[in-house]
Amino acid sequence: MRTKRTEADMDEFLLKLGLWRKPIARDGYSLFRAVSEQIYLTQAHYKEICDASKSVFTRIFSQEDYYWNEHDVMQTLSHMYRIDFIVYEVIGKPPVDLTGNGFSRKVSYLILHIFEQGGRTTVGCAQSRGIKKQRNQSLVVLHLWCFDSGDSRGDFNPQNRLKRGAHCHRGITVTMPPVQSRRSYTAGFKLQVIEYAEENGGNLAAQRKFGVHEKNIRSWRKQKDALRQTKKSQKAFRRHAPHWPDLEDKLETFVMEQRAACRALNTVQLRLKAVAMAEEMNITNFQGTVSWCFRFMKRKNLAIRQRTTLSQALPEDHKEKIAAFQAFVAEQTKKFNLGSDHIINMDEVPLTFDIPMNRTINAQGASSVTIRTTGHEKASFTVVLGCTASGKKLPPMVIFKRKTAIKEKFPPGIVVHQNEKGWMDNDVMDMWLSRCFVKRPGGFFRQSKSLLVLDSMRAHISDVTKHRIRATGSVSAVIPGGLTKLLQPLDISVKRCFKAELRVIWENWMTTGEKSFTATGRMRRASYSTVCQWVLQAWNAVPDTAIINGFIKANIVDAPLPDEVPPPAPAKSADDLPLALAALFHSDSEESDFEGFSADED
């Protein structure tokens, strides 16, 4: 019987070898527990190992034919898992190799260290860094093993190695159970296990259901909040803790402040700001590299996004301005008893002769992606749209950028004008009032008052324009600056539909339309009359419900009663794309506040 001093001496001896002892229960399965500890990193599979070894041995030799002693057990396990059993018996003496099968992994990868202590078996394990290396390398992938067909009880030698292949003994093929290696699980699977454990009685129930160790489930439940925020396909948290947490927290606050003010921010600006903050915080070893920048963004759940809206920032008192505008509209509507036919909104839409898409489907890895146009994607013109709160449309007006008059025949129902800038001014505004605004219901005879809702563009709020609006028997309601995307019905729901329909028409023209070419073979742009036909066709295709919804969302009119809702627009022909599909061709600047064309445009 060993004393405590002897145990301490053995521990000291093993410590010099980089080993330590791990107790194993003495229940008759100590040998199988030791194998399970080394193969599976847990003793929970000792019965499976015991049953597998018995199955291999008894299929070769029945219990009546051969006695299964301890040495045969070791040899069977040694050949099954290709390991050697080494026992430390005497302090200061080298270990004894009991199996002696000469497996190449007996020392470096999978070694069982067993010695007796008063009926208690312990297993020696590598210490410090060696334990991680030994455990990782102790995982063995099992194959199909069997005894040679010529083996029998008389010539069977436990020292003989089991060989691979499809050999069998007495018609029996021996198949070894696979060894379960360390596995990694996705975040989605972990959340599924956590949910099952919470709803079905705890971690052990989830262990029996999914075959995952209970300790892993306990760890996953502690990480529940983090797992919900991570990607469902991610398998592990491999992010290291930041070296400068205070700096990153301060930089995250800066990013949130910039985005709250609707300011754009790129990675170069972010890195420069980080370097400046590091200097203020007396951090000397911070460089702000590109890799750090993207790791910081990943830690803080930040990403590079494409803008969806380009507009002015809302003024600080925007709520008060919105309330004042809506109160003015309600007051004028009640004062003059205005119906939905007499509340009109007008606005300008900047367009180009070519409307190409910015994205297309193409083969991966291509160095260039070309989209064919006529070369006039920067040649601009303006379309003036007007509509009533009841969904009725006023004739559109097109303003082309040129000095001389256009000598082409235009389709009926559209007003065409030209000037040097191709944009709205006082004279063009007077023409729109006299030729388009007059086409509103009851506008020709001025039977009732009307309310004209327009933005605060210079040509809309000039004294000359206000006088001309009053001369038509109407009242102007000017939307405060910076609030058009919230209060202008055309910006809210109409322009998107109009541009989507116009782009589909242009795409059809580029595909199947009649085109002319120059002497050098370059394609000419569409004629002015063709463009006007496009505008008229796209404007007529905008559904009345889109217009009505714009006025409702701007709180200019109340939602109509069910019996007042206009019938849906008739279905398009099979040759035309539906509006839902046409909306895929939306413009990147469809919600931008346009301030006119630049002087250097062609």
N, C-alpha and C positions, 0 to 999 in steps of 0.2 A: 504493500500500500504506500502510495506516494504521500509525502508530507507537503505542507504549504511551502516549506523552504525548497523542497525539490521542485515544486511547481514554479516557484519564483526563479530558480536557477534555469529551468527549462525555458521560461519566458525570456529570460535574459539572453540565453543562447539563441533562441529563435529571433529575438530582436536584432541581434548582430547579423543575422541572415536576411533581415528585412521581412520577417514573418510574424504573425500573431495568431493566437488561438481563438477559435469560435466554438462554443459548446454545442453539442448535438444531443438530443434526448436519447436515452437508452431504452428504447421500446422494441428492440429486435429488428429495427429498420435503420440502424445507424449507418450502415454501409450505403444503403440506397439514399438516405438523406444527404450523405456527403457528396454522392454523385449528383443529386439534384441541385445541391448548392452550387456546384461548380458549373453545371451545364445550363441551368435555368436561372441562376442567381437567387434562387429561393428553394426552400425545402418542401414546398407544397406539393411537388410532383413525385415524391418518393414512392408512392404506391404505384403510379404509372410505370416507373422504372422497374420496380420489383415485378409487376405483372409481365412486362415486356421481356425481362430476362428469363422468367420462368417459362414463358411461352416459347422462347427460342430453345431453352434447354430440354424441356419435356417433349417437344416435337421430335427431337433427335433421340433422346433416351427416356423411356418411361420411368416412373418412380420405382417400379419393381426391378427394373434392369440395372439401374445405376443410382447410387446414393449421391445426393447433391450436397457436397460439403462446402465449407467457406472458401477453400481455394478455387473450386470450380466456379463459384459465384464471381469471384474476382476476375478469373480468366474470361468468363462470359461477358461481364461488364467491360473488361478491358478491350475485347474485340468488338463489342457493340459500339462503343464510343471512342475507340482508338486512343485509349489513355493507359497510363501505367500507374499502379498504386505504389506509393513510396511512403515508408513509415520511419519516423524518427523515434528511435528506441533509447539511445544512450546520449547523454549530454556530451557534446564535444566530438561525437563520432558522426561520420557521414550517414545519410539515410540508407535504408535497405529497400531495394527494388524487389517487391514481391512477385510481380508478374513477369518482368524481364522480356517483354515483347519487342523492345527496341523501337517503339514508335517515335517518330521524329519530333512530335510535339509534347513529349513527356515532361520536358523541363520548361521550355519557353512559353508554352501556351496553356496547356491543361495539366495541372499537377494536383493530386489529392494528397494532403499531408494528414495522416491518421496516427494517433497513438492513444493508448488506454490509460485511464486514470480512475482506478477503483470502480470499474464498471461504467464509467462515463467516457464517451468518445468525444474528442475534439478535432476540429479541422483547422489546420494552419492556413492562413491567407497572407498574401503579399501585402506589405505595408506601404503607406504613403502613395506616391505616384505609381508604384509597382502594382498596387491593387487594381487601379483602373485599367492598366495595360493588360494585366492577367485576366481580368474578367471579360474585357472586350474580346480577347483572343481565345477565351475558353469556349466560345460558342461554336458548336460543331454541327454541320449539316450532315444528317445521316443518309445513307443510301440503302439499297436492297442488299442484305447480307444472308448467306446460308453456308452450311457446311459442305465440304466436298462430297460428291455422290459416293465416293469410295469409303467414306468414314463409317465405322461401326463401333460397337461397344468395345471390341477387343483392341482395335487399332486406333481408337480416338485418343488423342493427346491434347489436353487443354492448352499446351504451349503452342499448338498449331494455330496459325492465324486464320480467321474467317476471310473468305475471299468474296469479291464483288461478282455480280453476274446473275444470270437466271438459273443457276444450279439449284438442285433440290435434293433432298434425302428422303428415300422411301415415298416419292411422289408428292412430298410436301415442300412448297416454296415458302421460305421465311421472309416476311416483310417487316422491317423495323418501323416503329412509329416515328414520325418526323420530330425533330427538336425545334421548339418554338424559339426563334431568335428575338432579340429586342425589336419592338415595333414602334412606329410613330403614328399617331392618329391625327386626323384633321380636327379643326375647331368645331365643325358641324357635328362630327361624330361625338366629340366630348360633350357638347351641349345636349345631344340626344341621350347620352348615358346619364348626365346630371338630372335631366328632366325625369327619366325613368326612376332614378334613385329617390328623388323627392316625392314621387307619386306612388311608389310601390314598396315602401317599407325600409328604405335605406340603401347603403352602399353594397351590402352583401347580396341583396336581391339583384342589383345591377351587375354585380360580379358574376352571378349564376346566369344571368340573361345574356350578357355580351362577352363573357370570358375575359374580362379585364381585371387585373388585380385590384383589390379593395384600396390599397394604398394610393394607387394612381387616381382612383375616383375621389378620394379625400383631397388630393392635391388639386384636381380639376375643379372641385366645388369651391375651393378657396379662390380660384382664378375665374370664377363665373362671370364677373363683370367685365374683365379684360377679354374673355373669350367672345362675349357678345359684340364687342366693338371691333374685333379683328376679322379678317377675311375668313370665310367659311372653309376655304380650301387650304388655309395655312396649317402647318403641322406642328410648329414649335415656336416659342418665343425666343428668337435668337438675337434680339436687340440688346446691345450692351448699354449699361447706364451711361448717360452723357458725362463727359469730363467737366463741363461747365454748366451745371443745371441752372444756376442763377442767371447766367448770360442768356441761355435759351428761353427761360421764362420771360425775361425782359424783352427779348426779341419777338416772342410770340405776341406779347401785348402790343408791340409796335405794329405788327402785321395786322392784328385785329382792328387797331385804330385807323390804319390806312384804308382797309376795306370798308369799314363803317362809313368813311368819308367818300367811298366810291372812287378811290384813287388806284390806278394801276401800279403793279409792283412786279418786277422780274427778279430772277435769281442773282443777277449782277448787283442790283441795288440792295438786295437782301444781304449779300456777302459784304459789301462795303459798309452797310450799317452795322453789321455784326462786328467788323474790325474796329469801327469807331467806338462801339459800346465796350469792346474788350479793352481799349486804351483807357476809357473813362473808369473802368473797373480795375485797372492795374493788372490785367492779365497779360503776361509777357509771352507765353508759348502758344498763343492762338493765331492761326493763319487764315482761317475762313476759306478753306479749299472747296472745290466743287463737290467732292465726295461728302465732306461734312455737311454742306448745304442740303444735299438730298437726303442724308440721314436725319438731319434736323427736321426736314419737312415730313419725313415718314413718321418720326416720333410724335410730331404734333398734329398728325392727320391733315397735312396741307398738301395741295396739289396745284399744278399749273392748269388753269382752266381757260377756255376760250370765252370771250365775252358774249353774253346773250342780249344785252341792251347797252346802247351808247347814248347817254343823255346827260343833261346838266344835273348837278346835285340838287336835291330838294332844299329850298331855303329853310332857315331855322324856324320861321313862323309859318310853315306851309299849312299846318292844320287850321290856323286862323284864317289864312287866305282862302283855303278851300271852302270853309264854312261861309265866309263872306260872299264868295262867288255864287255858291248854291243858294244862299238866301236871296241874292239879287235876282237870280233866274226865277225862283219861286214867287218873288214879289211881282215881277213883270208878268209872269204867266197868270197870276191871279188878278192883277190890275186890268189887263186887257182881255182876260178870258181866252187865252191862247190855247188852241188845240195842237195835237201832235203834227198836223200838217203845216203849222205856222212857226215851228221851231226848227231852224236850219243851222247846219254847221258846214263851214267851208275851210279848206286848207290846200296847200300846195304839196305836190309829190315830185321830188327830183328823180329823173330817170335817165337812162342812157340808151343808145341805139342797139347795143349788144348787152345781153343780160346773161352772161355765162355763169355756170355753177363753179363754186370754189373747190368742190370735192367731187371725185368720181371713182368708180371701181376700176382698179388697174392691177397688173401683176406686181407681186411683191419684189422689192429689190431694184425696180426700175430707177435709173438715174434722173430721168425727166418724165414728167406727166404733162402732156399737151392737150389743150381743149381748143377746138377750132372756133374762131370768130371771124367777123369781117374786119377786125382791127379798129372798131369804133366803140370799144367799151368805155372810153373816156369822153366821147362826144355827148354832151348833155342837153336835155330839154326839160321842160316843166309841164306837169299836168295839174290843173286846178279842178278839184272835185267838190261837189256840194250835194247834200242830202238832207232830208227832213227826218224828224223823229218818228214819223209813221212808216219809214222805209222807202219813201219815194226818192228818186235820183234826179238831180238837175243835170242839164247837158254839160258834159266835160269840156274843158278848155285846154288847148295845147299851146304852149309858148316855146317857139323854136329860137335858137340862138343864131341870128343872122341879121344883116343890115337891109337887104333888099327883100321885096315881096316875093312870095313863093308862087310860081306859076304852075300849079297843079290843081286838079279837080279833087276836092275832098268829099268824103261821104256825108250825107245829111245827118243832123243830130249832134254835131260837134263844132265847136268854135275854135278857129285857128288864128294865131297872132304870132308876130316875131318882133324881137328887139335885139339890141347888141349884147345884152347880158343873158337873155333867155330866162328871165326871172321876173317876179311880180314887182310892179311899181305903181305909182298913183294912176297913171294913164291906163295901164292894164286892169287895175282894180275898177276903174270907171267902166271899162268895156265889159268886165265880168258882171257888174251890177246891171248894166243895161241889156245884156244879151243872154245871160244865164240865170241870174237871180230873179229876173222878171218872170221866168218860167215856173216859179213856185206856184202852188195852188192859190188862186185868187190874186196873184201878183200883178197881172197885167192891168186890172181895173182897180187895184189897191182897195179891195173890199174890206180887209181887216188888217190889223197890225201884225207884224211878224217880229220874231226875235232871232237875230243873226249872231251865232256863237263863232268867234274866231280868236286866234291867238294874238299875241302882242307884237307881231311883226310891224316894222316901221310903216309899211304901206297900208296896214290895217288900221292903225291908230292915228294917222295924220288927220289934221283938221279938215282937209279937203275930203277925205274918205268918210269921216263922220258926218259931214254935211250932206254928202250924196246918199248915205244910208238913211238919214232922216228924211231926205226928199222922196225916198221910196215908201215912206210910211212904216219904217221898221226901226227897231231899237237894237243897238249893238251890245253884246255881252263879251267883254274882253277877258280871256283867260289869263291869270297872272303868270308872269314869266317863270319858267322852270317846272310848270305843273301841267303841261299839255298831255303828258303820258297818263295822267290821272283824270283829266277833265275834258279832253277833246275826243269825241266819239270816233272820229276818223282814225286817230292814232290808236285807239284802244282795240278796235275790232275790224275796221274796214280796210285799211291800207294793206294789211297782211294778205287778205283775200285777193285784193286787186293786183298786187305784185305777183302773187302766186299764179293767178290766171294769165297775167301778161307774160311771165316767163315760160309757161307751157306753150303759149302761142308762138313765142319766139323760137323755142326749140323745134316746134313743128315746121316752122318756116325754114330753119337751118337744115332740116332733114329732107323735106319734100317740097318746099316752096320754090317759086320761080326767082332766079337770081341772075344778075348780069355781072360781067367781068370787064376789067380794064384790058388795055392792049398787052400789058405785061402778065396777065393772067390772075391778077388779084381780084378777089370778090368785092363787089361794091356793097355798101350798106343798103338797108331797105329804104325805099323812097318815103318822102314825107306823107304822102297819101296812104301808103301801106301802114306806116306807124300810126296814123290817125285811126285807121281801121282796126288795128290791134287794140288801141286805147278804148275805142267805143265797144268793141267786142268784150274786152275784159271787164269794163265797167258794167255792162249789162249782165255779165255772168255773176257779179257779186250778189249773193242772196239778200233779200229784204230783212231776214231775221238777223243777219250780222249787223246791219245798220241799227236796227231797233235795240239789239243787245248793247251796242256801244253807248247809246243814249241812256239806257237803264243803268249800266255800270258807272257812268259818270254822274249818276243821280240828278240828271237834268229833267227826266220824266220818270213817272212811276211805272212799275211793271203793268202791262195791260191785263185785263181780265181774260179768262180762258176763251170767251166767245169773241174777243177782240183780236186774238192772235191771227195774223194773216196766214193763208194756206201755204204749204211748202212750195218751193220753186219746182218747176217741172224737171223731170230727169233729163240728163244729157244724152246725146247719141252715143252709140258704142264706140265711135271713133275718138271721142273726147275723154280725157282723164277726169275722174271724179275730183271734187274739190278737196277731199281728204288727202288724195294722193298728190294733187297739185300743190298742197301746202308744204310738201317736202322740198319744193324748189324755192323756199323763201329766201329773201335777200338778207345779207348779213347786217345791213344798215336800215332795216325797215322801220325801226323804232327810234332812229336818231333824230335829233333836232337839227334840221338843215338850215343854214344861214345864207344860202346863196352860192353861186358858182364862183370859182376863182378866176382871176383875169387872164391867166395863162392857159386856160382850157381852149381846145380847138373848137 
